[in-house]
Amino acid sequence: MRIRDFTAADWEPLWPIVEDVVTAQETFPYDPSWTSEICRDVWVERPPGHTVVAEEDGKFLGTAKMGPNKPGPGSHVATASFMVASAARGRGVGGALCEYALDWARRQGYSAMQFNAVVEANEAAVRLYRQLGFTVIGTVPEAFAHPTLGRVGLHVMHRPL
């Protein structure tokens, strides 16, 4: 597997992964009625942010975006988001993308990384982030409308770099 910078030509083959994650409504608070163009505008980071794809044998396995969590006085803390193709889950793609984002943030001079909205029912992601040194610093109760579990909490997770 190789992780590389996103290019404009990547969006069309990446869109099915993004569309699948968004329409499942289990992990991202994105509107499932959003078009490909809207999702692209939301997903693809502009500088100083960064977007990457994970690929293997010409197939996309996932994608990540990263950048400052907030502008101005909050810009020393990074954030990141990850999407993995359903067929590639459980193969270490999410972990590799997260480690890439942590390394990128360190190289850019960020002091910490914070995830603002990790769905508490997304047990695989929560477990992975804990393994990578993140802690839950708070949970917003019933902040995410899960399609089968109803309203569940959103964790705010953090780790120093």
Protein Blocks (a to p, Z undefined) as FASTA:
>chain_A
ZZddddfklmmmmmmmmmmmmmnopmbccdfkbcfklmmmmmmccdfbdcddddeehiaf
bdcddddfbgcjllmpccddddddfklgonlmmmmmmmmmmmmmmmnopabdcdfbdcfk
lmmlmmmmmmnopacfbdcehkbccfklopaddddddddZZ
